[in-house]
Amino acid sequence: MASKWIDTTIGEQATLQRGIDITKAEQRSGRVPVISSGGVSSYHDTPAASGPGVVLGRKGVVGSVYFVASDYWPHDTTLWVKDFHGNDRRFVYYFFKWMAPRIATMNVGSANPTLNRNHVHPIKIRWPPIFEQRAITRILGALDDKIELLRRMNETLEAMARALFKSWFVDFDPVRAKTEGHKPSGMDNTTSAFFPDSFEDSELGKIPKGWRVAKLGKVLTTIETGGRPKGGVRDITKGVPSVGAESIVGIGYFDYGKTKFVPRDFFAAMTKGHITDGDVLLYKDGGRPGEFEPHVTLVGDGFPFDEFCINEHVYRLRTEPTLPQSFLYWWLSSDAVMEEMRNRGTGVAVPGLNSTAVRELPILLPPETVLKSYTNRASQIVRHILTNCNQSRTLTAIRDALLPKLISGELHLSGFKPEREAIA
């Protein structure tokens, strides 16, 4: 069968409908995602559209595109595909992903960007037959499915690492078990012997006997920010990646669409802010006036880049060799320390943490034997997370390179025989 693409319009292949308004007060507890222009904004108990579906940002975030596998509620800030006209639904999603940059320029709002479906429907396009849609969808979908699998795997790995840290260093489960005359659950005798069988008072409350509490500044060997060239980096499109506060989210998370750069000669002249494997990065400042929400991450093994630096809104932290970087990361990201950082956050115009506030943060210091035992477990998880991130980045680059070639027809798949059927 020969591949025959047709000349058509978007509206003839995918009819868009304005989303349906629903306030927070009207929503009831449930599992139906409410999709706004920024993605899943909440959940409701009743769907307004059947999945799988495709949703476009209409107001606020114009140019965003989402594929929703389940039934859903398209918010008033979106346009959703009401009629797929027999086309493969996931292909329609990839088509709009390809069109997203053009759609983003079509806003008709003033203060708040707004997209009008009547401006999208008449756009003339080339459209492939259904069997080629399925071939394209199978290739791009396989890449996206693998990327999603890696994301979910990292969520599980992070939850495992966080649970281990909380059990040992927040809830003190091994110590509590020994105080009650029990062997710590899931722990060998050698590791169990590293933990005491009683508690003592400290400024953090009851902690295992023999453990210490110190100021973070006492165990830090490095606390520094980076910098940017005079005039900023807005117009610099290549060089060395420079990470800002907006990219400090959590371990394994990075939005490459926000990547900024500094010139290589500027990077070479920087006396601080160069990143090395295992660095813990802490959000310093740069949020909304009057608000401070701390974030922390750990980087390394080529993620998010083999070589990069930070700007003046991010702290780079390193501890003494006996205190693992992974311990520092999980300690700073624990609930109690996050709350402490919120309380210490200062400033009105640019709220954040000054270096004195960071140095004054309390940190629990277990014995070296306990730390080594913890590191043997946690470091494997961290490496696995970062490896998955690098693999995901590679797959994303392949997908992003293939998508425009496949959707535009530059690369044809007329001889490809997909096994997966379309969802019409």
DRENDO-1510 file (C-alpha; in Angstrom, 1 decimal, always signed):
<recs>
REC; n; res; u; v; w
REC; 1; MET; +0.0; +0.0; +0.0 .
REC; 2; ALA; +1.5; +3.3; -1.0 .
REC; 3; SER; +1.7; +6.1; +1.5 .
REC; 4; LYS; -0.5; +8.9; +0.3 .
REC; 5; TRP; -0.5; +12.1; +2.4 .
REC; 6; ILE; -3.4; +14.5; +1.9 .
REC; 7; ASP; -3.7; +18.3; +2.0 .
REC; 8; THR; -6.2; +19.2; +4.7 .
REC; 9; THR; -6.8; +21.5; +7.7 .
REC; 10; ILE; -6.4; +20.9; +11.4 .
REC; 11; GLY; -10.1; +21.3; +12.0 .
REC; 12; GLU; -10.9; +18.6; +9.5 .
REC; 13; GLN; -8.7; +16.1; +11.4 .
REC; 14; ALA; -9.1; +17.1; +15.0 .
REC; 15; THR; -12.0; +19.3; +16.2 .
REC; 16; LEU; -11.1; +21.4; +19.2 .
REC; 17; GLN; -13.5; +22.3; +21.9 .
REC; 18; ARG; -13.1; +24.9; +24.7 .
REC; 19; GLY; -12.7; +23.3; +28.2 .
REC; 20; ILE; -15.4; +23.3; +30.9 .
REC; 21; ASP; -15.1; +25.5; +33.9 .
REC; 22; ILE; -15.1; +24.0; +37.3 .
REC; 23; THR; -14.1; +25.7; +40.5 .
REC; 24; LYS; -12.2; +24.2; +43.4 .
REC; 25; ALA; -15.4; +24.5; +45.5 .
REC; 26; GLU; -17.3; +22.4; +42.9 .
REC; 27; GLN; -14.8; +19.6; +42.9 .
REC; 28; ARG; -15.3; +16.5; +44.9 .
REC; 29; SER; -12.7; +14.0; +46.0 .
REC; 30; GLY; -11.9; +11.5; +43.3 .
REC; 31; ARG; -9.3; +10.2; +40.8 .
REC; 32; VAL; -10.3; +12.0; +37.6 .
REC; 33; PRO; -7.6; +14.4; +36.6 .
REC; 34; VAL; -8.6; +18.0; +36.0 .
REC; 35; ILE; -6.3; +19.2; +33.2 .
REC; 36; SER; -5.5; +22.9; +33.1 .
REC; 37; SER; -3.2; +24.7; +30.7 .
REC; 38; GLY; -0.3; +23.8; +33.1 .
REC; 39; GLY; -1.2; +20.1; +33.3 .
REC; 40; VAL; -2.9; +18.2; +36.0 .
REC; 41; SER; -4.1; +20.8; +38.5 .
REC; 42; SER; -6.4; +18.7; +40.7 .
REC; 43; TYR; -8.7; +15.7; +40.8 .
REC; 44; HIS; -12.5; +15.3; +40.7 .
REC; 45; ASP; -14.9; +12.3; +40.9 .
REC; 46; THR; -16.6; +12.8; +37.6 .
REC; 47; PRO; -15.1; +13.0; +34.1 .
REC; 48; ALA; -16.3; +15.4; +31.4 .
REC; 49; ALA; -14.4; +13.7; +28.5 .
REC; 50; SER; -13.5; +10.2; +27.6 .
REC; 51; GLY; -9.9; +9.1; +27.3 .
REC; 52; PRO; -7.5; +8.7; +25.8 .
REC; 53; GLY; -7.6; +12.4; +25.1 .
REC; 54; VAL; -5.5; +15.3; +23.9 .
REC; 55; VAL; -5.5; +18.7; +25.6 .
REC; 56; LEU; -4.0; +22.0; +24.6 .
REC; 57; GLY; -3.3; +25.0; +26.8 .
REC; 58; ARG; -5.8; +27.8; +25.9 .
REC; 59; LYS; -5.3; +30.4; +28.5 .
REC; 60; GLY; -2.2; +31.3; +30.6 .
REC; 61; VAL; +0.1; +28.6; +29.2 .
REC; 62; VAL; -0.4; +28.7; +25.4 .
REC; 63; GLY; +1.4; +26.0; +23.5 .
REC; 64; SER; +1.3; +23.3; +26.1 .
REC; 65; VAL; +0.0; +19.8; +24.9 .
REC; 66; TYR; -1.0; +16.8; +27.1 .
REC; 67; PHE; -1.9; +13.2; +26.3 .
REC; 68; VAL; -4.4; +11.9; +28.9 .
REC; 69; ALA; -4.7; +8.1; +29.0 .
REC; 70; SER; -7.8; +8.0; +31.3 .
REC; 71; ASP; -11.1; +9.8; +31.3 .
REC; 72; TYR; -10.6; +13.4; +32.4 .
REC; 73; TRP; -12.0; +16.9; +32.9 .
REC; 74; PRO; -10.6; +19.5; +30.5 .
REC; 75; HIS; -10.5; +22.8; +32.4 .
REC; 76; ASP; -11.8; +26.1; +31.0 .
REC; 77; THR; -8.2; +27.2; +30.5 .
REC; 78; THR; -7.7; +24.5; +27.8 .
REC; 79; LEU; -8.9; +23.3; +24.4 .
REC; 80; TRP; -9.5; +19.6; +24.1 .
REC; 81; VAL; -9.9; +17.3; +21.0 .
REC; 82; LYS; -13.6; +16.6; +20.9 .
REC; 83; ASP; -13.6; +14.6; +17.6 .
REC; 84; PHE; -10.5; +12.7; +16.3 .
REC; 85; HIS; -12.3; +12.0; +13.0 .
REC; 86; GLY; -11.0; +8.4; +13.1 .
REC; 87; ASN; -7.4; +9.3; +13.4 .
REC; 88; ASP; -4.9; +7.6; +15.9 .
REC; 89; ARG; -5.3; +9.6; +19.1 .
REC; 90; ARG; -1.7; +9.4; +20.1 .
REC; 91; PHE; -0.7; +10.5; +16.6 .
REC; 92; VAL; -2.9; +13.6; +17.1 .
REC; 93; TYR; -1.0; +14.3; +20.3 .
REC; 94; TYR; +2.3; +14.1; +18.6 .
REC; 95; PHE; +1.1; +16.3; +15.8 .
REC; 96; PHE; +0.1; +19.0; +18.3 .
REC; 97; LYS; +3.5; +18.6; +20.1 .
REC; 98; TRP; +5.1; +19.3; +16.7 .
REC; 99; MET; +2.8; +22.3; +16.2 .
REC; 100; ALA; +3.2; +23.6; +19.7 .
REC; 101; PRO; +5.9; +26.3; +18.9 .
REC; 102; ARG; +3.6; +27.7; +16.2 .
REC; 103; ILE; +0.5; +27.5; +18.3 .
REC; 104; ALA; +2.3; +29.3; +21.1 .
REC; 105; THR; +2.7; +32.4; +18.9 .
REC; 106; MET; -1.1; +32.5; +18.2 .
REC; 107; ASN; -2.2; +33.9; +21.5 .
REC; 108; VAL; -4.8; +36.7; +21.2 .
REC; 109; GLY; -4.8; +37.8; +24.8 .
REC; 110; SER; -3.2; +41.0; +26.2 .
REC; 111; ALA; -2.2; +40.6; +29.8 .
REC; 112; ASN; -3.0; +36.9; +29.8 .
REC; 113; PRO; -2.2; +34.8; +26.7 .
REC; 114; THR; -5.2; +33.2; +25.1 .
REC; 115; LEU; -5.6; +30.7; +22.2 .
REC; 116; ASN; -8.7; +30.8; +20.0 .
REC; 117; ARG; -9.7; +27.4; +18.4 .
REC; 118; ASN; -11.1; +29.3; +15.4 .
REC; 119; HIS; -7.6; +30.4; +14.6 .
REC; 120; VAL; -6.2; +26.8; +14.8 .
REC; 121; HIS; -8.9; +24.9; +12.8 .
REC; 122; PRO; -8.2; +26.6; +9.4 .
REC; 123; ILE; -4.4; +26.0; +9.4 .
REC; 124; LYS; -3.5; +24.0; +6.3 .
REC; 125; ILE; -1.4; +20.9; +6.9 .
REC; 126; ARG; -0.2; +17.6; +5.3 .
REC; 127; TRP; -1.8; +14.6; +6.9 .
REC; 128; PRO; -0.7; +10.9; +6.7 .
REC; 129; PRO; -3.0; +7.9; +6.2 .
REC; 130; ILE; -4.0; +5.9; +9.3 .
REC; 131; PHE; -1.5; +3.1; +8.8 .
REC; 132; GLU; +1.4; +5.6; +8.7 .
REC; 133; GLN; -0.1; +7.3; +11.7 .
REC; 134; ARG; +0.1; +4.0; +13.6 .
REC; 135; ALA; +3.7; +3.4; +12.5 .
REC; 136; ILE; +4.7; +6.9; +13.7 .
REC; 137; THR; +2.9; +6.5; +16.9 .
REC; 138; ARG; +4.5; +3.1; +17.6 .
REC; 139; ILE; +8.0; +4.5; +17.2 .
REC; 140; LEU; +7.5; +7.7; +19.2 .
REC; 141; GLY; +5.2; +5.9; +21.7 .
REC; 142; ALA; +7.8; +3.2; +22.4 .
REC; 143; LEU; +10.3; +6.0; +23.3 .
REC; 144; ASP; +7.8; +7.8; +25.5 .
REC; 145; ASP; +6.8; +4.6; +27.2 .
REC; 146; LYS; +10.4; +3.9; +28.1 .
REC; 147; ILE; +10.9; +7.4; +29.4 .
REC; 148; GLU; +7.8; +7.1; +31.5 .
REC; 149; LEU; +9.0; +3.7; +32.9 .
REC; 150; LEU; +12.3; +5.3; +33.9 .
REC; 151; ARG; +10.5; +8.1; +35.6 .
REC; 152; ARG; +8.3; +5.7; +37.6 .
REC; 153; MET; +11.3; +3.6; +38.5 .
REC; 154; ASN; +13.1; +6.7; +39.8 .
REC; 155; GLU; +10.0; +7.6; +41.9 .
REC; 156; THR; +10.2; +4.1; +43.4 .
REC; 157; LEU; +13.9; +4.4; +44.0 .
REC; 158; GLU; +13.6; +7.8; +45.6 .
REC; 159; ALA; +10.8; +6.6; +47.9 .
REC; 160; MET; +13.0; +3.6; +49.0 .
REC; 161; ALA; +16.0; +5.9; +49.8 .
REC; 162; ARG; +13.8; +8.4; +51.6 .
REC; 163; ALA; +12.1; +5.6; +53.6 .
REC; 164; LEU; +15.5; +4.2; +54.6 .
REC; 165; PHE; +16.8; +7.6; +55.7 .
REC; 166; LYS; +13.6; +8.3; +57.7 .
REC; 167; SER; +13.7; +4.9; +59.4 .
REC; 168; TRP; +17.3; +5.3; +60.5 .
REC; 169; PHE; +17.8; +9.0; +61.1 .
REC; 170; VAL; +14.3; +10.5; +61.8 .
REC; 171; ASP; +12.2; +7.8; +63.4 .
REC; 172; PHE; +15.2; +5.9; +64.8 .
REC; 173; ASP; +13.5; +2.5; +64.2 .
REC; 174; PRO; +16.6; +0.4; +64.8 .
REC; 175; VAL; +17.2; +2.1; +68.1 .
REC; 176; ARG; +13.6; +1.9; +69.2 .
REC; 177; ALA; +13.5; -1.8; +68.4 .
REC; 178; LYS; +16.6; -2.5; +70.5 .
REC; 179; THR; +15.2; -0.5; +73.4 .
REC; 180; GLU; +12.2; -2.8; +73.3 .
REC; 181; GLY; +14.5; -5.9; +73.2 .
REC; 182; HIS; +13.8; -6.7; +69.6 .
REC; 183; LYS; +16.2; -7.2; +66.7 .
REC; 184; PRO; +15.8; -4.3; +64.1 .
REC; 185; SER; +13.6; -5.5; +61.3 .
REC; 186; GLY; +15.4; -6.5; +58.1 .
REC; 187; MET; +18.8; -5.8; +59.5 .
REC; 188; ASP; +21.8; -8.1; +59.8 .
REC; 189; ASN; +23.6; -8.5; +63.2 .
REC; 190; THR; +26.6; -6.6; +62.1 .
REC; 191; THR; +24.6; -3.5; +61.1 .
REC; 192; SER; +22.4; -3.8; +64.1 .
REC; 193; ALA; +25.4; -3.6; +66.4 .
REC; 194; PHE; +26.2; -0.1; +65.1 .
REC; 195; PHE; +23.0; +1.3; +66.7 .
REC; 196; PRO; +22.7; +2.0; +70.5 .
REC; 197; ASP; +19.8; +0.7; +72.6 .
REC; 198; SER; +18.9; +3.9; +74.3 .
REC; 199; PHE; +18.2; +7.6; +73.7 .
REC; 200; GLU; +19.5; +10.9; +75.2 .
REC; 201; ASP; +18.3; +14.5; +75.0 .
REC; 202; SER; +19.5; +17.0; +72.5 .
REC; 203; GLU; +18.3; +20.3; +70.9 .
REC; 204; LEU; +16.5; +18.1; +68.3 .
REC; 205; GLY; +14.7; +16.2; +71.0 .
REC; 206; LYS; +15.5; +12.5; +71.8 .
REC; 207; ILE; +18.3; +11.2; +69.7 .
REC; 208; PRO; +20.2; +7.8; +69.8 .
REC; 209; LYS; +22.8; +7.8; +72.6 .
REC; 210; GLY; +26.3; +8.8; +71.5 .
REC; 211; TRP; +25.0; +10.6; +68.4 .
REC; 212; ARG; +25.7; +14.3; +68.1 .
REC; 213; VAL; +23.9; +17.5; +66.9 .
REC; 214; ALA; +26.0; +20.2; +65.2 .
REC; 215; LYS; +25.6; +23.3; +63.1 .
REC; 216; LEU; +25.7; +22.5; +59.4 .
REC; 217; GLY; +28.5; +25.1; +59.0 .
REC; 218; LYS; +30.8; +23.0; +61.2 .
REC; 219; VAL; +30.7; +20.0; +58.8 .
REC; 220; LEU; +30.6; +21.9; +55.5 .
REC; 221; THR; +33.9; +22.3; +53.5 .
REC; 222; THR; +32.1; +24.3; +50.7 .
REC; 223; ILE; +29.2; +26.7; +50.7 .
REC; 224; GLU; +29.2; +28.9; +47.6 .
REC; 225; THR; +27.1; +30.4; +44.9 .
REC; 226; GLY; +28.0; +30.9; +41.3 .
REC; 227; GLY; +27.5; +33.9; +39.0 .
REC; 228; ARG; +26.5; +35.2; +35.6 .
REC; 229; PRO; +28.0; +37.7; +33.1 .
REC; 230; LYS; +27.0; +41.3; +33.4 .
REC; 231; GLY; +23.8; +41.8; +31.6 .
REC; 232; GLY; +22.6; +38.2; +32.2 .
REC; 233; VAL; +22.4; +35.2; +30.0 .
REC; 234; ARG; +19.1; +35.7; +28.2 .
REC; 235; ASP; +20.7; +36.1; +24.7 .
REC; 236; ILE; +23.4; +33.5; +25.2 .
REC; 237; THR; +22.5; +30.3; +23.3 .
REC; 238; LYS; +25.6; +28.2; +23.6 .
REC; 239; GLY; +28.6; +27.7; +25.9 .
REC; 240; VAL; +28.5; +26.0; +29.3 .
REC; 241; PRO; +25.2; +25.3; +31.0 .
REC; 242; SER; +24.3; +27.5; +34.0 .
REC; 243; VAL; +21.8; +26.2; +36.5 .
REC; 244; GLY; +19.5; +28.6; +38.3 .
REC; 245; ALA; +17.1; +28.3; +41.2 .
REC; 246; GLU; +14.2; +27.4; +38.9 .
REC; 247; SER; +16.0; +24.1; +38.1 .
REC; 248; ILE; +16.5; +23.1; +41.7 .
REC; 249; VAL; +13.6; +20.7; +42.2 .
REC; 250; GLY; +14.8; +17.3; +43.6 .
REC; 251; ILE; +17.1; +14.4; +42.8 .
REC; 252; GLY; +16.6; +13.2; +39.2 .
REC; 253; TYR; +14.6; +16.1; +38.0 .
REC; 254; PHE; +15.7; +18.7; +35.4 .
REC; 255; ASP; +13.8; +20.6; +32.8 .
REC; 256; TYR; +16.2; +20.9; +29.8 .
REC; 257; GLY; +13.8; +23.4; +28.2 .
REC; 258; LYS; +15.0; +26.0; +30.8 .
REC; 259; THR; +18.7; +25.5; +30.2 .
REC; 260; LYS; +20.7; +28.7; +30.0 .
REC; 261; PHE; +24.4; +29.2; +29.2 .
REC; 262; VAL; +27.4; +31.3; +30.1 .
REC; 263; PRO; +30.3; +31.9; +27.6 .
REC; 264; ARG; +33.2; +29.4; +28.0 .
REC; 265; ASP; +35.7; +32.2; +28.8 .
REC; 266; PHE; +33.4; +33.4; +31.6 .
REC; 267; PHE; +33.1; +29.9; +32.9 .
REC; 268; ALA; +36.9; +29.4; +32.9 .
REC; 269; ALA; +37.3; +32.7; +34.8 .
REC; 270; MET; +34.8; +31.7; +37.5 .
REC; 271; THR; +36.5; +31.2; +40.9 .
REC; 272; LYS; +33.4; +29.5; +42.4 .
REC; 273; GLY; +30.3; +27.8; +41.2 .
REC; 274; HIS; +31.8; +25.0; +39.2 .
REC; 275; ILE; +29.9; +21.7; +39.8 .
REC; 276; THR; +31.5; +18.4; +40.7 .
REC; 277; ASP; +30.1; +14.9; +41.1 .
REC; 278; GLY; +28.0; +14.5; +44.2 .
REC; 279; ASP; +27.4; +18.2; +44.8 .
REC; 280; VAL; +24.3; +19.1; +46.8 .
REC; 281; LEU; +22.6; +22.1; +45.3 .
REC; 282; LEU; +20.3; +24.2; +47.5 .
REC; 283; TYR; +17.8; +26.9; +46.3 .
REC; 284; LYS; +19.1; +30.2; +47.7 .
REC; 285; ASP; +16.7; +32.9; +46.5 .
REC; 286; GLY; +14.8; +34.2; +43.5 .
REC; 287; GLY; +11.1; +33.3; +44.3 .
REC; 288; ARG; +8.1; +35.5; +44.5 .
REC; 289; PRO; +8.1; +38.5; +46.9 .
REC; 290; GLY; +7.3; +37.5; +50.4 .
REC; 291; GLU; +7.5; +33.7; +49.7 .
REC; 292; PHE; +10.3; +31.3; +50.2 .
REC; 293; GLU; +10.0; +27.6; +49.3 .
REC; 294; PRO; +13.3; +25.7; +49.7 .
REC; 295; HIS; +14.4; +23.0; +47.2 .
REC; 296; VAL; +17.4; +20.8; +47.1 .
REC; 297; THR; +19.0; +18.3; +44.7 .
REC; 298; LEU; +22.0; +16.1; +44.3 .
REC; 299; VAL; +23.8; +15.9; +40.9 .
REC; 300; GLY; +26.6; +13.8; +39.4 .
REC; 301; ASP; +27.5; +11.0; +37.0 .
REC; 302; GLY; +26.9; +13.3; +34.1 .
REC; 303; PHE; +23.5; +14.4; +35.2 .
REC; 304; PRO; +22.2; +16.9; +34.3 .
REC; 305; PHE; +25.4; +17.7; +32.3 .
REC; 306; ASP; +29.0; +16.5; +32.2 .
REC; 307; GLU; +30.1; +20.1; +32.8 .
REC; 308; PHE; +28.1; +23.0; +34.2 .
REC; 309; CYS; +28.0; +25.7; +36.8 .
REC; 310; ILE; +25.4; +27.5; +39.0 .
REC; 311; ASN; +24.4; +31.1; +39.1 .
REC; 312; GLU; +24.1; +33.4; +42.1 .
REC; 313; HIS; +20.7; +32.1; +43.2 .
REC; 314; VAL; +22.0; +28.6; +44.0 .
REC; 315; TYR; +24.3; +27.2; +46.8 .
REC; 316; ARG; +26.8; +24.5; +46.1 .
REC; 317; LEU; +27.3; +22.4; +49.3 .
REC; 318; ARG; +30.0; +19.8; +50.2 .
REC; 319; THR; +30.6; +18.2; +53.5 .
REC; 320; GLU; +33.6; +16.7; +55.2 .
REC; 321; PRO; +34.7; +13.3; +53.7 .
REC; 322; THR; +33.3; +11.4; +56.7 .
REC; 323; LEU; +29.8; +12.8; +56.1 .
REC; 324; PRO; +28.3; +11.4; +52.8 .
REC; 325; GLN; +26.8; +13.8; +50.3 .
REC; 326; SER; +23.8; +11.5; +50.0 .
REC; 327; PHE; +23.2; +11.9; +53.8 .
REC; 328; LEU; +23.4; +15.7; +53.4 .
REC; 329; TYR; +20.8; +15.6; +50.6 .
REC; 330; TRP; +18.3; +13.5; +52.4 .
REC; 331; TRP; +18.8; +15.5; +55.7 .
REC; 332; LEU; +18.1; +18.8; +53.9 .
REC; 333; SER; +15.1; +17.4; +52.1 .
REC; 334; SER; +13.6; +15.9; +55.2 .
REC; 335; ASP; +10.3; +17.5; +56.4 .
REC; 336; ALA; +11.7; +19.0; +59.6 .
REC; 337; VAL; +14.7; +20.6; +58.0 .
REC; 338; MET; +12.6; +21.9; +55.1 .
REC; 339; GLU; +10.3; +23.6; +57.6 .
REC; 340; GLU; +13.3; +25.0; +59.4 .
REC; 341; MET; +14.6; +26.5; +56.2 .
REC; 342; ARG; +11.2; +28.1; +55.5 .
REC; 343; ASN; +11.3; +29.7; +59.0 .
REC; 344; ARG; +14.8; +31.0; +58.4 .
REC; 345; GLY; +14.0; +32.3; +54.9 .
REC; 346; THR; +14.4; +36.1; +54.8 .
REC; 347; GLY; +13.8; +39.0; +52.5 .
REC; 348; VAL; +10.8; +40.6; +51.0 .
REC; 349; ALA; +11.8; +41.7; +47.5 .
REC; 350; VAL; +13.9; +38.6; +47.0 .
REC; 351; PRO; +13.1; +36.0; +49.7 .
REC; 352; GLY; +15.7; +33.3; +50.4 .
REC; 353; LEU; +18.3; +31.8; +52.7 .
REC; 354; ASN; +21.5; +33.8; +53.4 .
REC; 355; SER; +24.7; +31.8; +54.0 .
REC; 356; THR; +24.6; +32.4; +57.8 .
REC; 357; ALA; +21.1; +30.8; +58.0 .
REC; 358; VAL; +22.4; +27.8; +56.1 .
REC; 359; ARG; +25.4; +27.4; +58.3 .
REC; 360; GLU; +23.2; +27.6; +61.4 .
REC; 361; LEU; +20.9; +24.8; +60.4 .
REC; 362; PRO; +21.2; +21.8; +62.8 .
REC; 363; ILE; +22.3; +18.5; +61.5 .
REC; 364; LEU; +22.4; +15.1; +63.2 .
REC; 365; LEU; +25.7; +13.3; +63.2 .
REC; 366; PRO; +25.6; +9.5; +63.6 .
REC; 367; PRO; +28.8; +7.5; +64.2 .
REC; 368; GLU; +31.0; +6.8; +61.2 .
REC; 369; THR; +30.0; +3.1; +61.3 .
REC; 370; VAL; +26.4; +3.9; +60.8 .
REC; 371; LEU; +27.1; +6.4; +58.1 .
REC; 372; LYS; +29.2; +3.9; +56.1 .
REC; 373; SER; +26.5; +1.3; +56.4 .
REC; 374; TYR; +23.9; +3.8; +55.2 .
REC; 375; THR; +26.1; +5.0; +52.3 .
REC; 376; ASN; +26.6; +1.4; +51.1 .
REC; 377; ARG; +22.9; +1.3; +50.5 .
REC; 378; ALA; +22.0; +4.8; +49.6 .
REC; 379; SER; +24.9; +5.4; +47.1 .
REC; 380; GLN; +23.6; +2.4; +44.9 .
REC; 381; ILE; +20.2; +3.9; +44.8 .
REC; 382; VAL; +21.5; +7.4; +43.9 .
REC; 383; ARG; +23.7; +6.0; +41.1 .
REC; 384; HIS; +20.7; +4.0; +39.8 .
REC; 385; ILE; +18.5; +7.2; +39.8 .
REC; 386; LEU; +21.2; +9.2; +37.9 .
REC; 387; THR; +21.8; +6.4; +35.4 .
REC; 388; ASN; +18.1; +6.3; +34.6 .
REC; 389; CYS; +18.1; +10.1; +34.2 .
REC; 390; ASN; +20.9; +10.0; +31.7 .
REC; 391; GLN; +19.2; +7.2; +29.8 .
REC; 392; SER; +16.0; +9.1; +29.8 .
REC; 393; ARG; +17.8; +12.2; +28.4 .
REC; 394; THR; +19.2; +10.1; +25.5 .
REC; 395; LEU; +15.8; +8.7; +24.7 .
REC; 396; THR; +14.2; +12.2; +24.8 .
REC; 397; ALA; +16.8; +13.5; +22.4 .
REC; 398; ILE; +16.1; +10.7; +20.0 .
REC; 399; ARG; +12.4; +11.3; +20.2 .
REC; 400; ASP; +12.7; +15.0; +19.8 .
REC; 401; ALA; +14.9; +14.5; +16.7 .
REC; 402; LEU; +12.5; +12.0; +15.1 .
REC; 403; LEU; +9.3; +13.8; +15.9 .
REC; 404; PRO; +9.5; +16.7; +13.4 .
REC; 405; LYS; +10.8; +14.5; +10.7 .
REC; 406; LEU; +8.0; +12.0; +11.1 .
REC; 407; ILE; +5.1; +14.4; +11.6 .
REC; 408; SER; +6.1; +16.6; +8.8 .
REC; 409; GLY; +6.6; +13.7; +6.3 .
REC; 410; GLU; +10.3; +14.3; +5.8 .
REC; 411; LEU; +10.8; +10.8; +7.0 .
REC; 412; HIS; +8.2; +8.3; +5.6 .
REC; 413; LEU; +7.3; +4.9; +7.1 .
REC; 414; SER; +5.2; +3.6; +4.3 .
REC; 415; GLY; +6.8; +0.1; +4.6 .
REC; 416; PHE; +6.4; -0.2; +8.3 .
REC; 417; LYS; +3.8; -2.7; +9.6 .
REC; 418; PRO; +2.8; -1.7; +13.1 .
REC; 419; GLU; +1.2; -4.4; +15.3 .
REC; 420; ARG; -0.5; -2.0; +17.7 .
REC; 421; GLU; -3.9; -0.9; +16.6 .
REC; 422; ALA; -5.0; +2.7; +16.7 .
REC; 423; ILE; -7.4; +4.0; +19.3 .
REC; 424; ALA; -10.0; +5.8; +17.2 .
</recs>
